[in-house]
Amino acid sequence: MGFFSKIKEGLKKTRNAVVGQIDSMLKSFTKIDDELFEELEELLVMGDVGVHTAEKICDELKNRVKKEGIKDPEEINRLLEETVSEMLKGGEELDISTSPSIILVIGVNGVGKTTTIGKLANSLSKQGKKVILAAADTFRAAAIEQLDIWAQRSGCEIIKQNEGSDPAAVVYDAISAAKARNADVIICDTAGRLHNKKHLMDELAKINRVIDRELPDAAKEKLLVLDATTGQNAVNQAEQFRQATGITGIVLTKLDGTAKGGVVLAIKDGLGIPVKYIGVGEQIDDLQPFNSDDFAKALFAKTE
């Protein structure tokens, strides 16, 4: 399955539920009026786009309808696709411009964090990057073992210590190894945490201090992994983590298993945090770099 086909297939549930309803609604109108936009806004909110973002989309559509002199309600679909694509643009490129670059991956347990790291490592390795994994989730032996399996599958080196070790020490060792072996990218797993668990947030701050001290000029990404199936809860999590630690981007997993793909808009527009990768399946290559044009095109593709 090709790159675009994977995204299109992964967004099938969202497309059928949300876009399908919008399509039906537009067909029931013979003219573009306030009632049409009210119904559209309601459907967007129900599709987990968020109230503020739904209002913003409708305002933009009204302006374009007026400016372009559009009369046919079915033309709204095209405008909607273009507006969504434009709204999602900016910041989606992963910054790995230095050698080494460092990617810190955070998120609560159960969102697919370690699996995401494995898939990302595999993707970067395929691009010819030398990747080192840091098993800094030392709270769970299972997390270290799982990351070890992914390291073997993707042909990456892993730096690990025993369960209960100091996570910042693991990150320090990984940075030292990366410098010694001329690695391109270090990807750090961290313990699944909630923003309100003070000891875990303190630990994250300690890891950040080690990174800033040892790699002051390196390109740094702080990626938050979110489960798309949780809808607006994912948006709330993103906001809380942003306030607590600062994040540079989102990895949205399990998009293929939900009709709540609208959360991408709520996160990017509502919070100003770019989505960098989306997970659209279980396979090793089903973690896709986010592209706003492809996402919008796949979301509004005609259902066969």
Secondary structure, DSSP 4 states (H G I P E B T S, - for coil): --HHHHHHHHTHHHIIIIIHHHHHHHHT-SS--HHHHHHHHHHHHHTTS-HHHHHHHHHHHHHHHHHHT---GGGHHHHHHHHHHHHH-SS-S----SSSEEEEEE--TTS-HHHHHHHHHHHHHHTT--EEEEEE-TT-HHHHHHHHHHHHHHT-EEE---TTS-HHHHHHHHHHHHHHTT-SEEEEEE----TT-HHHHHHHHHHHHHHHHH-TTS-EEEEEEEEGGGTHHHHHHHHHHHHHH--SEEEEE-GGG-S-TTHHHIIIIIH---EEEEE-SSSTT-EEE--HHHHHHHHTPPP-
